[in-house]
Amino acid sequence: MGFSLLAFCLQSFAICPSVDAQQYTIIDLGALDGDELAEAAKINEDGRIAGTSAHIGPPLKTQAFLWTEQDGMMDLGNLHEGDTVATNINNRKQVVGHEYYEYDDEPLVHAFLWSK
């Protein structure tokens, strides 16, 4: 039975028209200066990408970024010298995310909206 199935598969493959292999382009977005890794979160219709770059430390330090084909990776800054994470981008080129930081030794998280 196994041989018959194998023969059928080989015959079927031989008579099927060949399918051209799909072509893909992979672009290395890199990381912000001094960082070792980066993660893309979202891409909008214009091809702009929001994500997070990180220096693995110690200590671990994260920074939100916006990547465009024209300008590459741009640091979005922060509000309180904390660790920022970009989570989404819309078609109006606005990036949202959150920042982890400490105030009076208390850990806090604040949302942000970045636009240019």
Secondary structure, 3 states (H helix, E strand, C coil): CHHHHHHHHHHHHHHCCCCCCCCCCCCCCCCCCCCCEEEEEEECCCCCEEEEEEECCCCCEEEEEEEECCCEEEECCCCCCCEEEEEEECCCCCEEEEEEEEECCEEEEEEEEECC
